[in-house]
Amino acid sequence: MLRGSLFGTAWMTGLAVRPYLISRAVDDGLRAGDNRSLALWVAAIVVAGVALSWLGIMRHRTMTFIREDAKARSAAVVLRQLSRVGAVLPRRAAAGEVATVGGTDIDRAAQVMTVTGPGVGAVVAYLVVAVVLWSISPLLALCVLVGVPSVVLVVAPLLRRLERAESVYRQQQGELTARSGDIVAGLRVLAGVGGRGLFARRYAARSRDLLVEGYRVGAVNSWIDAATVAIPGLFLAAVVWLSARMAATGDVSVGELVAVYGYVATLVVPVWFLLEGGHQLIRGRVAARRIVALLAVEPDGVGGPHDTPARARAATVPGSRQPARPAGPVAAPGGPAGLHDRSSGLTVRAGRLTAVAAADPADALALADRLGRYAVSDATWGGVPLTAVELDQVRARILVADHDAYLFAGTLREVLRGARPDGDRERITSALHAASAEDVVDALPDGLDAPLDTRARSLSGGQRQRVRLARALLAEPEVLILVEPTSAVDAHTEARIAERLRRARAGRTTVVLTTSPLLLGRADEVAHLVAGRVAATGTHADLLDRDPGYRRLVARGDADAEQALR
């Protein structure tokens, strides 16, 4: 920035050199009829033009570097923040908000950095021109000293209005982006329930509202852009008119008249930079507030054992909503240990296959988040508060495998080995067998080396789900929490998975959140979750006999199936 300021100052100050050289060429060469002097001054003008071109290139190159460097640094800071807060982010900021911060706000904030070099140069050039004009005519210098601040005062109210309009527009844009992401994510569900048209109309209505707000921003922008061109032009015309009258009365020479025009015309450039800089600063402030708001998001106990001072205080304040926990990290259990979720009353015994059938799918997802430490909770692991254990140990030993977990692009082998890079072919084959996914490999031309695109869209829904299950099994975690692992497969495949899953996870802690009778029947223990609390526990057969609610849940509303399960 210092280098850019030096180049910017030299370039803008140098713009005032050429009017002086031209005035000398007029007075000493043309008017005096001295061709030698005229040639010398013309040569000086050419040299000055070449020097100014080089200074302009270096100024622009330096400021471009500053802008791109600022964008890269800001993006790195935002990415580190997103990684730091982890699972907290979706509960604190919408996906659309994060997208607009990363896609637009960082660019606008970085754009402000390019104002510094020309901005410093503009102020220095303004003062230099005022001093030079004072040597010609104090009246002209006074016009410049008073006129330029007046231009800024005229545009300043427009800049404040732009800041307000821009803030509203950016907020609505983030909300609309978030809504579009939600619609795309749930498009199949919306189409299935006939709600696609309704949401499309609502989105179109919000888009029209955003368009109107965008017109407001554009209107203010147009006035500012017009002012940055028209006002300096009017200022230039007024000063030239005044200097021409002074030349007519003999107060200044013809060469000085030309120089005055050149000085004031040169001054249009710094004035434009100052006004444009103010414009960029307003937009940058709006963007920076949004970036800072994202950076202000703090982990709430799931991102690491060391919380913010506010949370540390909350842990000791009576009546605080945050569960109390040790001030420092606690060692994880030395070996396999059970999990206990106080919110639901569920106890998961170590080394056993536990199934949870929830009347409300949202309760099952919330339970998985608590047991996997993706939400603040009072869950314990071997009697130790789960949120007090070092996060690396939790992630290394407890794995939550969602049925819709993300699949990165790469070969099938790379996708499967993502959680276990050292997984050999034998382990991969065993995991595929347990997930009943051998046919997925057989159907691909290159087998395990077949490339898959992002989210493996070339595979069917059932194939993707089995690949996710195989990947989770290949990771071989001490505790594996599966969320509806067979919701997209047929009954025959589901039966094979249920049998093979039990064998593959024998002796290790496994929690399956499902309402599938085939999976529930293979569990060592089943818990029936109603309104977020465990209503009954036992084997699948026991619960079918003594829990009518469980029987209805497993029958999935089919009266004939419920009668058959009795």
C-alpha positions as CSV (number, residue, x, y, z in Angstrom):
1,M,0.0,0.0,0.0
2,L,2.9,2.3,0.7
3,R,4.4,1.5,-2.7
4,G,1.0,2.1,-4.3
5,S,0.7,5.4,-2.5
6,L,4.1,6.5,-3.8
7,F,3.4,5.5,-7.4
8,G,-0.1,7.1,-7.1
9,T,1.3,10.4,-5.7
10,A,4.1,10.5,-8.4
11,W,1.6,9.8,-11.2
12,M,-1.0,12.3,-10.1
13,T,1.5,15.0,-9.3
14,G,3.2,14.3,-12.6
15,L,-0.1,15.0,-14.4
16,A,0.4,18.6,-13.3
17,V,3.9,18.7,-14.9
18,R,2.7,18.5,-18.5
19,P,0.5,21.7,-18.3
20,Y,3.6,23.5,-17.0
21,L,5.7,22.2,-19.8
22,I,3.1,23.1,-22.4
23,S,2.8,26.7,-21.0
24,R,6.6,27.1,-21.3
25,A,6.5,25.8,-24.9
26,V,3.8,28.3,-25.7
27,D,5.4,31.3,-24.0
28,D,9.1,30.6,-24.7
29,G,8.7,28.8,-28.1
30,L,5.6,29.7,-30.0
31,R,5.0,33.3,-28.9
32,A,8.8,34.1,-28.9
33,G,9.3,32.3,-32.2
34,D,12.2,30.3,-30.8
35,N,12.2,27.0,-32.5
36,R,15.1,25.6,-30.5
37,S,13.3,26.3,-27.2
38,L,10.1,24.9,-28.7
39,A,11.8,21.6,-29.6
40,L,13.4,21.3,-26.2
41,W,10.0,21.8,-24.4
42,V,8.3,19.4,-26.8
43,A,11.0,16.8,-26.1
44,A,10.4,17.4,-22.4
45,I,6.7,16.9,-22.9
46,V,7.3,13.5,-24.6
47,V,9.7,12.4,-21.9
48,A,7.1,13.4,-19.2
49,G,4.4,11.4,-21.1
50,V,6.6,8.3,-21.2
51,A,7.4,8.6,-17.4
52,L,3.8,9.2,-16.6
53,S,2.8,6.1,-18.6
54,W,5.3,4.0,-16.6
55,L,4.1,5.4,-13.3
56,G,0.5,4.7,-14.3
57,I,1.3,1.1,-15.2
58,M,3.2,0.6,-11.9
59,R,0.4,2.2,-9.9
60,H,-2.3,0.1,-11.5
61,R,-0.2,-3.1,-11.2
62,T,0.5,-2.4,-7.5
63,M,-3.1,-1.7,-6.7
64,T,-4.2,-4.8,-8.6
65,F,-1.8,-6.9,-6.6
66,I,-3.1,-5.3,-3.4
67,R,-6.7,-6.1,-4.4
68,E,-6.1,-9.7,-5.3
69,D,-3.9,-10.3,-2.3
70,A,-6.6,-8.8,0.0
71,K,-9.2,-11.1,-1.7
72,A,-7.0,-14.2,-1.1
73,R,-6.2,-13.3,2.5
74,S,-9.8,-12.5,3.3
75,A,-11.0,-15.8,1.6
76,A,-8.4,-17.7,3.7
77,V,-9.6,-16.0,6.9
78,V,-13.3,-16.8,6.1
79,L,-12.4,-20.5,5.2
80,R,-10.5,-20.9,8.4
81,Q,-13.5,-19.5,10.3
82,L,-15.9,-21.9,8.5
83,S,-13.7,-24.8,9.4
84,R,-13.4,-23.6,13.0
85,V,-17.1,-23.2,13.7
86,G,-17.9,-26.4,11.9
87,A,-21.3,-27.8,12.7
88,V,-22.3,-24.6,14.4
89,L,-22.4,-22.6,11.1
90,P,-25.7,-24.0,9.6
91,R,-27.5,-23.0,12.8
92,R,-26.1,-19.5,12.9
93,A,-25.9,-18.5,9.2
94,A,-27.9,-19.4,6.1
95,A,-26.1,-21.1,3.2
96,G,-27.1,-18.1,1.0
97,E,-25.5,-15.7,3.5
98,V,-22.2,-17.6,3.4
99,A,-22.3,-17.8,-0.4
100,T,-22.8,-14.1,-0.8
101,V,-20.1,-13.3,1.7
102,G,-17.6,-15.5,-0.2
103,G,-18.7,-14.6,-3.7
104,T,-19.4,-10.8,-3.5
105,D,-18.6,-9.2,-0.2
106,I,-15.0,-10.3,-0.1
107,D,-14.5,-8.8,-3.6
108,R,-16.1,-5.5,-2.6
109,A,-14.1,-5.2,0.6
110,A,-10.9,-5.9,-1.2
111,Q,-11.8,-3.3,-3.8
112,V,-11.6,-0.7,-1.1
113,M,-7.9,-1.4,-0.8
114,T,-7.2,-0.1,-4.3
115,V,-8.5,3.3,-3.3
116,T,-5.5,3.9,-0.9
117,G,-2.8,4.6,-3.5
118,P,-4.8,6.9,-5.8
119,G,-6.5,8.4,-2.7
120,V,-3.2,9.5,-1.2
121,G,-2.1,10.7,-4.6
122,A,-5.3,12.6,-5.2
123,V,-4.9,14.6,-1.9
124,V,-1.3,15.4,-2.6
125,A,-2.0,16.4,-6.3
126,Y,-4.9,18.6,-5.0
127,L,-2.5,20.5,-2.7
128,V,0.2,20.7,-5.4
129,V,-2.2,22.2,-7.9
130,A,-3.5,24.7,-5.4
131,V,0.1,25.8,-4.6
132,V,1.0,26.1,-8.3
133,L,-2.2,28.0,-9.1
134,W,-1.4,30.4,-6.2
135,S,1.8,31.4,-7.9
136,I,-0.2,32.3,-11.0
137,S,-3.3,33.8,-9.3
138,P,-4.4,33.6,-5.7
139,L,-8.0,34.0,-6.9
140,L,-7.8,30.8,-9.0
141,A,-6.1,28.9,-6.2
142,L,-8.9,30.0,-3.8
143,C,-11.5,28.7,-6.3
144,V,-9.7,25.3,-6.4
145,L,-9.3,25.2,-2.6
146,V,-13.0,25.9,-2.0
147,G,-14.5,24.2,-5.1
148,V,-13.1,20.6,-4.6
149,P,-14.4,20.3,-1.0
150,S,-17.7,21.7,-2.2
151,V,-17.9,18.8,-4.8
152,V,-17.4,16.3,-2.0
153,L,-20.1,17.9,0.1
154,V,-22.6,17.7,-2.7
155,V,-21.9,14.0,-3.3
156,A,-21.7,13.0,0.4
157,P,-25.5,12.8,1.0
158,L,-25.8,10.5,-2.0
159,L,-23.1,8.2,-0.5
160,R,-24.9,8.0,2.8
161,R,-28.1,7.1,1.0
162,L,-26.3,4.5,-1.0
163,E,-25.0,2.9,2.2
164,R,-28.6,2.5,3.5
165,A,-29.9,1.1,0.2
166,E,-27.0,-1.2,-0.3
167,S,-27.3,-2.6,3.2
168,V,-31.0,-3.5,2.6
169,Y,-30.3,-4.9,-0.8
170,R,-27.4,-7.1,0.4
171,Q,-29.5,-8.5,3.2
172,Q,-32.4,-9.4,0.9
173,Q,-30.0,-10.9,-1.6
174,G,-28.5,-13.2,1.0
175,E,-32.0,-14.3,2.2
176,L,-33.1,-15.0,-1.4
177,T,-29.9,-17.0,-2.1
178,A,-30.6,-19.0,1.0
179,R,-34.2,-19.7,-0.1
180,S,-33.0,-20.8,-3.6
181,G,-30.6,-23.2,-2.0
182,D,-33.4,-24.6,0.2
183,I,-35.7,-25.0,-2.8
184,V,-33.1,-26.8,-4.9
185,A,-32.1,-29.1,-2.0
186,G,-35.8,-30.1,-1.5
187,L,-36.9,-30.0,-5.1
188,R,-37.7,-33.7,-5.3
189,V,-39.7,-33.6,-2.1
190,L,-41.6,-30.4,-3.3
191,A,-42.4,-32.1,-6.6
192,G,-43.6,-35.2,-4.7
193,V,-46.1,-33.3,-2.6
194,G,-47.1,-30.9,-5.3
195,G,-45.5,-27.8,-3.7
196,R,-43.1,-26.9,-6.5
197,G,-45.4,-24.4,-8.1
198,L,-46.2,-22.7,-4.8
199,F,-42.5,-22.3,-3.8
200,A,-41.7,-21.1,-7.4
201,R,-44.3,-18.4,-7.1
202,R,-43.1,-17.3,-3.7
203,Y,-39.5,-17.2,-5.0
204,A,-40.6,-15.2,-8.0
205,A,-42.4,-12.7,-5.7
206,R,-39.3,-12.3,-3.5
207,S,-37.2,-11.9,-6.7
208,R,-39.4,-9.1,-7.8
209,D,-39.0,-7.4,-4.4
210,L,-35.3,-7.7,-4.7
211,L,-35.4,-6.3,-8.2
212,V,-37.2,-3.2,-6.9
213,E,-34.6,-2.8,-4.2
214,G,-31.9,-3.3,-6.8
215,Y,-33.4,-0.5,-8.9
216,R,-33.2,1.7,-5.8
217,V,-29.5,1.0,-5.4
218,G,-29.0,1.5,-9.2
219,A,-30.8,4.8,-9.1
220,V,-28.5,6.1,-6.3
221,N,-25.5,4.7,-8.2
222,S,-26.5,6.5,-11.4
223,W,-26.7,9.8,-9.6
224,I,-23.3,9.3,-8.0
225,D,-21.8,8.3,-11.3
226,A,-23.4,11.3,-13.0
227,A,-22.1,13.6,-10.3
228,T,-18.6,12.3,-10.4
229,V,-18.5,13.3,-14.1
230,A,-20.7,16.3,-14.3
231,I,-19.6,18.2,-11.2
232,P,-15.9,18.2,-11.9
233,G,-16.7,19.2,-15.5
234,L,-18.8,22.1,-14.4
235,F,-16.0,23.1,-11.9
236,L,-13.5,22.9,-14.8
237,A,-15.6,25.1,-17.0
238,A,-16.0,27.7,-14.2
239,V,-12.3,28.0,-13.5
240,V,-11.4,28.1,-17.3
241,W,-14.0,30.9,-17.8
242,L,-12.5,32.9,-14.9
243,S,-8.9,32.4,-16.1
244,A,-9.9,33.3,-19.7
245,R,-11.3,36.6,-18.5
246,M,-8.1,37.2,-16.6
247,A,-6.1,36.5,-19.7
248,A,-8.2,38.9,-21.7
249,T,-7.4,41.6,-19.2
250,G,-3.7,40.8,-19.2
251,D,-3.6,39.5,-15.6
252,V,-2.2,36.1,-16.9
253,S,-0.3,35.2,-20.1
254,V,-1.7,32.9,-22.8
255,G,0.8,30.2,-21.7
256,E,-0.4,30.6,-18.1
257,L,-4.0,30.3,-19.4
258,V,-3.2,27.1,-21.1
259,A,-1.4,25.9,-17.9
260,V,-4.4,26.8,-15.8
261,Y,-6.7,24.8,-18.0
262,G,-4.2,21.9,-17.8
263,Y,-3.9,22.1,-14.1
264,V,-7.7,22.2,-13.5
265,A,-8.3,19.4,-16.1
266,T,-5.6,17.4,-14.3
267,L,-7.5,18.1,-11.1
268,V,-10.5,16.3,-12.5
269,V,-8.7,13.0,-12.2
270,P,-7.9,13.3,-8.4
271,V,-11.4,14.6,-7.8
272,W,-12.9,11.6,-9.7
273,F,-10.7,9.2,-7.7
274,L,-11.8,10.8,-4.4
275,L,-15.5,10.5,-5.3
276,E,-15.1,7.0,-6.7
277,G,-13.1,6.1,-3.6
278,G,-15.9,7.3,-1.4
279,H,-18.3,5.2,-3.5
280,Q,-16.2,2.1,-3.1
281,L,-15.7,2.8,0.6
282,I,-19.5,2.8,1.2
283,R,-20.0,-0.5,-0.6
284,G,-16.9,-1.9,1.1
285,R,-18.3,-1.0,4.6
286,V,-21.5,-2.8,3.9
287,A,-19.6,-5.8,2.7
288,A,-17.2,-5.7,5.6
289,R,-20.0,-5.7,8.2
290,R,-21.3,-8.9,6.7
291,I,-17.9,-10.5,6.7
292,V,-17.3,-9.5,10.3
293,A,-20.7,-10.8,11.3
294,L,-19.7,-14.2,9.9
295,L,-16.3,-14.0,11.6
296,A,-18.0,-13.2,14.9
297,V,-19.8,-16.6,14.9
298,E,-18.3,-18.6,17.8
299,P,-18.3,-22.4,18.4
300,D,-20.9,-23.3,21.1
301,G,-19.0,-26.2,22.6
302,V,-19.2,-28.7,19.6
303,G,-16.2,-27.2,17.8
304,G,-13.6,-27.7,20.6
305,P,-13.2,-28.0,24.3
306,H,-12.0,-24.4,24.7
307,D,-14.9,-22.1,24.5
308,T,-15.2,-18.4,24.4
309,P,-15.1,-16.4,27.6
310,A,-18.8,-15.8,27.4
311,R,-19.5,-19.5,27.3
312,A,-17.0,-20.1,30.1
313,R,-18.9,-17.7,32.2
314,A,-22.3,-19.2,31.2
315,A,-21.1,-22.6,32.4
316,T,-20.8,-21.2,35.9
317,V,-23.8,-18.9,36.0
318,P,-26.8,-20.4,37.8
319,G,-29.8,-20.8,35.4
320,S,-27.6,-20.7,32.3
321,R,-28.9,-22.6,29.3
322,Q,-25.5,-24.0,28.6
323,P,-24.7,-27.3,30.3
324,A,-22.0,-27.1,32.9
325,R,-18.7,-28.7,31.9
326,P,-15.1,-28.8,33.1
327,A,-13.0,-25.7,32.4
328,G,-10.4,-27.7,30.5
329,P,-10.2,-30.7,28.2
330,V,-10.9,-34.1,29.7
331,A,-9.3,-37.4,28.6
332,A,-11.5,-39.6,26.5
333,P,-12.3,-43.1,27.8
334,G,-9.3,-45.4,27.5
335,G,-11.3,-48.1,25.6
336,P,-14.7,-48.9,24.3
337,A,-17.3,-47.1,26.4
338,G,-21.0,-46.5,26.3
339,L,-22.9,-43.3,25.4
340,H,-25.7,-41.7,27.4
341,D,-27.9,-38.9,26.2
342,R,-29.6,-37.2,29.1
343,S,-32.0,-35.3,26.9
344,S,-33.7,-38.4,25.6
345,G,-32.7,-40.9,28.3
346,L,-31.0,-43.2,25.8
347,T,-28.1,-45.4,26.9
348,V,-25.9,-47.0,24.3
349,R,-24.0,-49.9,25.7
350,A,-20.5,-50.5,24.4
351,G,-19.9,-53.3,21.9
352,R,-23.6,-53.7,21.0
353,L,-25.9,-52.9,18.1
354,T,-28.5,-50.4,19.3
355,A,-31.4,-49.3,17.1
356,V,-33.5,-46.2,17.7
357,A,-37.0,-45.9,16.2
358,A,-38.2,-42.3,16.4
359,A,-41.8,-41.3,15.8
360,D,-40.5,-37.9,14.5
361,P,-37.5,-38.1,12.2
362,A,-36.3,-34.7,13.5
363,D,-35.9,-36.2,16.9
364,A,-33.7,-39.0,15.5
365,L,-31.5,-36.4,13.7
366,A,-31.2,-34.3,16.8
367,L,-30.2,-37.4,18.8
368,A,-27.5,-38.2,16.2
369,D,-26.2,-34.7,16.5
370,R,-25.9,-34.9,20.2
371,L,-24.3,-38.4,20.3
372,G,-21.9,-37.3,17.5
373,R,-21.1,-34.0,19.2
374,Y,-22.6,-31.8,16.4
375,A,-24.7,-29.9,18.9
376,V,-24.3,-28.7,22.4
377,S,-25.7,-31.3,24.8
378,D,-25.1,-33.0,28.2
379,A,-24.4,-36.3,26.5
380,T,-21.7,-38.4,28.2
381,W,-19.2,-40.9,26.9
382,G,-18.0,-43.4,29.5
383,G,-19.3,-41.1,32.1
384,V,-17.3,-38.1,30.7
385,P,-19.0,-35.1,29.3
386,L,-18.8,-35.5,25.5
387,T,-18.2,-31.8,24.8
388,A,-15.3,-31.7,27.3
389,V,-13.2,-34.3,25.3
390,E,-10.7,-33.1,22.7
391,L,-12.6,-32.8,19.4
392,D,-9.9,-34.8,17.5
393,Q,-10.5,-37.8,19.8
394,V,-14.2,-37.6,19.3
395,R,-14.0,-37.4,15.5
396,A,-11.4,-40.2,15.4
397,R,-13.5,-42.6,17.4
398,I,-17.2,-41.6,16.9
399,L,-18.5,-41.3,13.3
400,V,-22.0,-40.1,12.3
401,A,-22.9,-41.4,8.8
402,D,-25.8,-39.6,7.3
403,H,-27.8,-41.3,4.6
404,D,-27.3,-38.1,2.5
405,A,-23.6,-37.4,3.4
406,Y,-21.6,-35.6,0.7
407,L,-19.7,-37.6,-1.9
408,F,-16.6,-35.8,-3.4
409,A,-15.5,-36.3,-6.9
410,G,-12.9,-38.9,-7.7
411,T,-12.6,-42.6,-8.4
412,L,-14.8,-44.9,-6.5
413,R,-11.7,-46.2,-4.7
414,E,-10.8,-42.7,-3.6
415,V,-14.3,-42.0,-2.5
416,L,-14.4,-45.1,-0.3
417,R,-10.9,-44.6,1.1
418,G,-11.5,-41.0,2.0
419,A,-12.0,-41.8,5.7
420,R,-9.2,-44.4,5.7
421,P,-6.4,-43.7,3.2
422,D,-4.6,-46.8,4.2
423,G,-7.6,-49.1,3.3
424,D,-6.3,-52.0,1.2
425,R,-8.3,-53.9,-1.4
426,E,-9.4,-56.6,1.1
427,R,-10.9,-54.1,3.5
428,I,-12.6,-52.3,0.7
429,T,-14.1,-55.5,-0.6
430,S,-15.3,-56.4,2.9
431,A,-16.9,-53.0,3.3
432,L,-18.6,-53.3,-0.1
433,H,-19.9,-56.7,0.8
434,A,-21.3,-55.6,4.1
435,A,-23.1,-52.7,2.3
436,S,-24.3,-55.1,-0.4
437,A,-22.6,-52.7,-2.9
438,E,-20.6,-55.2,-5.0
439,D,-23.0,-54.7,-7.9
440,V,-22.2,-51.0,-7.9
441,V,-18.5,-51.9,-8.7
442,D,-19.5,-54.5,-11.2
443,A,-21.8,-52.0,-13.1
444,L,-19.0,-49.5,-13.6
445,P,-16.7,-50.0,-16.6
446,D,-13.5,-49.5,-14.6
447,G,-14.7,-50.9,-11.3
448,L,-13.1,-49.3,-8.3
449,D,-11.1,-47.0,-10.6
450,A,-14.2,-45.6,-12.3
451,P,-14.4,-41.8,-11.9
452,L,-17.4,-40.3,-10.1
453,D,-18.5,-36.7,-10.4
454,T,-19.4,-34.5,-7.5
455,R,-22.1,-36.2,-5.3
456,A,-21.8,-39.3,-7.6
457,R,-24.8,-38.1,-9.7
458,S,-24.1,-40.9,-12.2
459,L,-25.2,-43.4,-9.6
460,S,-28.8,-44.1,-8.6
461,G,-30.0,-43.0,-5.1
462,G,-29.8,-46.6,-3.8
463,Q,-26.3,-47.0,-5.1
464,R,-25.1,-43.8,-3.6
465,Q,-26.5,-44.8,-0.2
466,R,-24.7,-48.1,-0.3
467,V,-21.5,-46.4,-1.3
468,R,-21.9,-44.1,1.7
469,L,-22.5,-47.0,4.0
470,A,-19.5,-48.9,2.7
471,R,-17.3,-45.8,3.2
472,A,-18.6,-45.5,6.8
473,L,-17.8,-49.2,7.5
474,L,-14.4,-48.9,5.9
475,A,-13.5,-46.1,8.4
476,E,-13.9,-48.7,11.2
477,P,-14.8,-46.2,13.9
478,E,-15.1,-47.3,17.5
479,V,-18.7,-45.9,17.6
480,L,-20.7,-45.8,14.4
481,I,-24.0,-43.9,14.2
482,L,-26.0,-44.6,11.1
483,V,-28.9,-42.4,10.1
484,E,-31.5,-44.3,7.9
485,P,-28.8,-46.3,6.1
486,T,-31.2,-48.3,3.9
487,S,-34.0,-45.8,3.2
488,A,-33.3,-45.9,-0.6
489,V,-32.9,-49.6,-1.2
490,D,-35.3,-52.4,-1.9
491,A,-36.4,-54.9,0.8
492,H,-34.2,-57.8,-0.5
493,T,-31.1,-55.6,-0.4
494,E,-32.1,-54.2,3.0
495,A,-32.4,-57.7,4.4
496,R,-28.8,-58.5,3.2
497,I,-27.5,-55.3,4.6
498,A,-29.1,-55.9,8.0
499,E,-27.5,-59.3,8.3
500,R,-24.1,-58.3,7.0
501,L,-24.0,-55.1,9.1
502,R,-24.5,-57.0,12.3
503,R,-21.5,-59.3,11.4
504,A,-19.3,-56.5,10.1
505,R,-19.8,-54.5,13.4
506,A,-19.7,-57.5,15.8
507,G,-18.2,-56.4,19.1
508,R,-18.2,-52.7,18.3
509,T,-20.7,-50.0,19.3
510,T,-23.2,-49.3,16.6
511,V,-26.3,-47.1,16.7
512,V,-28.8,-47.3,13.9
513,L,-31.5,-44.7,13.6
514,T,-34.3,-46.3,11.5
515,T,-37.9,-47.5,11.4
516,S,-37.0,-50.5,9.1
517,P,-38.3,-53.8,10.7
518,L,-35.4,-55.6,9.0
519,L,-32.8,-53.5,10.7
520,L,-34.7,-53.3,14.0
521,G,-35.0,-57.1,14.1
522,R,-31.2,-57.5,14.0
523,A,-30.5,-55.1,16.8
524,D,-29.4,-56.2,20.3
525,E,-31.6,-53.5,21.8
526,V,-34.2,-51.2,20.4
527,A,-35.3,-47.9,21.8
528,H,-38.7,-46.3,20.9
529,L,-38.3,-42.5,20.9
530,V,-41.5,-40.5,21.3
531,A,-41.4,-36.7,21.5
532,G,-37.7,-36.8,21.9
533,R,-37.7,-39.2,24.9
534,V,-37.2,-42.9,25.2
535,A,-40.7,-44.4,25.7
536,A,-39.7,-48.1,25.8
537,T,-36.6,-50.3,25.3
538,G,-36.2,-54.0,24.6
539,T,-35.8,-56.3,21.6
540,H,-37.7,-55.7,18.4
541,A,-40.0,-58.7,19.2
542,D,-40.6,-57.5,22.8
543,L,-41.6,-54.0,21.7
544,L,-44.0,-55.4,19.0
545,D,-45.8,-57.3,21.7
546,R,-46.1,-54.7,24.4
547,D,-45.9,-51.2,22.7
548,P,-48.8,-50.4,20.3
549,G,-47.2,-47.1,19.3
550,Y,-44.0,-48.9,18.3
551,R,-46.0,-51.4,16.3
552,R,-47.8,-48.6,14.4
553,L,-44.5,-46.9,13.7
554,V,-42.9,-50.0,12.3
555,A,-45.9,-50.9,10.3
556,R,-45.7,-47.3,8.8
557,G,-49.5,-46.8,8.9
558,D,-50.4,-50.0,7.1
559,A,-53.2,-51.6,9.1
560,D,-52.6,-55.0,7.5
561,A,-48.9,-54.9,8.3
562,E,-49.7,-53.8,11.8
563,Q,-52.0,-56.8,12.2
564,A,-49.4,-59.1,10.8
565,L,-46.8,-57.8,13.3
566,R,-49.0,-58.6,16.3
